[in-house]
Every structure is written in C-alpha cells, then in structure tokens.
Amino acid sequence: MSTIETKPDGLIDRRTFVDHLVANRSDDLCIVAGLGSPCYDLKAAGDHPLNFYLYGAMGGAVPMAMGLAAAQPEKRVMALTGDGEVLMGLTGLAAAGAEGLENLIVIVLDNERYGETGQQTTHTARGVNLAQTAIGLGYRAIRDIKTQDEAAELHDWIKTVQGPACAVVKISAEAAGMALPPQDGVYLKHRFRERLLGVQPR
Amino acid sequence: MTDQAQADAWRDAIFDAFQDAGIAQVAYVPDAGHKRLIERTHAANGMRAMSVATEEDAVACLAGAWLGGQKGALLMQSSGVGNTINMLSLAKTCQFPLPMFITMRGEWGEFNSWQMQMGETTQAHLELSGVKCYRCETPEDVAETVRVAIDQAYNGNCQTAVLLAQKLVGTKKFSDGGLGDNKK
C-alpha cells in the first residue's frame, strides 16, 4: 500500500490517495468510476473486472452505482467521482441519499476544477460545499476530508461504514496524467457481469 | 367494462407484464398516467420502485441494475425524454437493455401549449438516439406491445420505448385540478 502524498500546494495527491483507498480490496467491492480523472486514478491503482469506467454519460456514476447497489445488497458498491460530475448529477446524489442503501458509498474527488476541459473552476471553488450538501441529501455517514491522515482512514471506512455514505476529499488540482482503462463499454459490461454473476454473454 | 375498469385494466396489464418478465427495478419520474402502475410497483413483492428526480438518472440506475443482474423498466412522461438524451449514450454504447414506457403529452386533446414541443418531437428524439419505438393507441394494444418491448430489449441488448398515446392515457385539464381522466 502506498503512502498518500501531497502536492506542492499542500493538498492531497489524487493518484496516491485512490491507490491507498482501494489497495488490497476485498472481493465484494464493486466500483463505478465517473468520466475523466477518476477513471484514470482507478485504472492506475489497478484494473479489475468489478471496475466499471464511464467515458461519457456525465452525471451517471452515482445513479448507476445506486441501481447496482439495490441489485446487489450483499456487495459494497462505490461511486468514485469528481466534483464536476457530481454537480452535473446532483439529482442522482439526492436519489441515492433518499433510497437509503446501506451498501452504497460515494467518494468525491474534489479538485474544484473541470480537469478534462482546461481546468476551469467548478462551483466548489466558489463556496459550494458538497459534504454539507450530502448532509442535506440524507447521507448517513459523511466525511469531509482535507488531510493525508483523514484520507488514509477511508481505506478501512469503506469496508465497514453503513451507507448511504459520502466522503468528499479535497485534492490538488495538479493533473496526474492519463492512465486509460478499456474504453469498450460492451466489454466492460460483460467482464463485470461475468465476474459478479458468473454469466457469459449470450 | 366501465371506463374506469378499462383504464385500470391496461395499466394492470403493464404491471402483469413486468412481473412475468421478472422486472426487479422500476425507475420512474411520476406521471398522472402512470399513477396506478407506480402504486402497484411500490406495493409489489420482488419489485423495487426507484424514485428519481430527473429521467436521465433512471437510465443510469437501470444500467447499474443490469450490471448487478436485475432487469429494469423506466416509466416517464414524454416531456422527460428530453432529459435522457445524453444518458441514453450509456445504454447505447454499452448495449444495456432498457425498456421505457412513456405516457404522451402534447397530442390528443392537449390543453397546455407548453407541452406541445416535446410531445410532438418525442418519438423523433428517441429514434435519433437509436431507440425502437412502438405506439399504443387503444387499450387492446397495450399488453402485447409491452411484452414485445421488454422481450426485444432483453433479447437484443437494446433500448425500446412504448409510447402510450394521449388519447389512450386521458387528457388533463386545469379545470379539474390537473388530474383529468387519471383522478382515481
């Protein structure tokens, strides 16, 4: 397990954080990663059949994880997403809070930027607080993470927390580089279902 | 059969088709025309009604359901189709099966001019997004069409829509509190 690093701006390095978060993951963890850097971070931490990467469908990671968590109550289901995607899909964050799924965990990598489109600032750079938002949306467990030590605790937290849970992690806006996962959505779907359900494509 | 019994019967036929097909998650944004079906879904054993606040979340939710091994169906009004367009790329690109059941506005007897634009273009929008559309104009059409749409989506890993015509669903009026023929 790597150590979570910080960047020169003093904020958490996203790549080593995600690597630490999912290190030695248990077999019952399913992850839906939102488009852009969350996908690259998760791929860099190690590809896995129970990773489903979105290359589009912005706003979809949390509601998709919600449907998966409802279908698989014995598994732990994580949406790994960013502030830009969550802001586009606030309704999905609300639906998942209202649904009350104990096995659903939302991790928001909040760099206050739209990383894919030129580092324009998001609302979180202008006073919008997503951890406070999660309180109002009915999440049972909330973490507002700003330091390495706090971030390191999430590794165990995601294995035991009773959801719906949401952790908002302030990360450095410094880009971490692309680590591209498979882009073929049909392949990603089949390998996920084959590992989870033991079903072959027809 | 009374008018009310007939209005209930085709809605119950949709519910029966869901049960027979093993639909486990029904994601919806409410519509008066789907009121009875939504209530039956909430009350059903072995079926989970997933309430979402905008229709694209239903598309994503049901993709997740299928990833987790459950069949789903989406209920919405025609005005909600516009909200789904980009999220339908998730279903299309990954070939997630997705049957949708859409109550139409903006056609037969529509009283609200603001509903016309989306209602008149609903089918074209869906077809441009690669969704196979079937219209139901009469109560007799519903049961078989719903079964075909579900089977096609799940046999073909594709997206289908049943457009329930406004003439079938009933016309809403401001003067009766907006519940129109669906006030039961």
Interface residues (C-beta under 8 A of the other chain):
Chain A: C30 V32 F52 L54 Y55 G56 A57 M58 G59 G60 A61 V62 P63 M64 A65 M66 G67 L68 A69 A70 A71 Q72 K75 G89 T91 G92 A94 A95 A98 E99 G185 V186 L188 K189 F192 R193 L196 L197 V199
Chain B: A24 Q25 A27 R48 M50 S51 V52 A53 T54 E56 D57 A58 V59 A60 C61 L62 A63 G64 A65 W66 L67 G68 G69 Q70 G72 N86 M87 S89 L90 T93 C94 Q95 F96
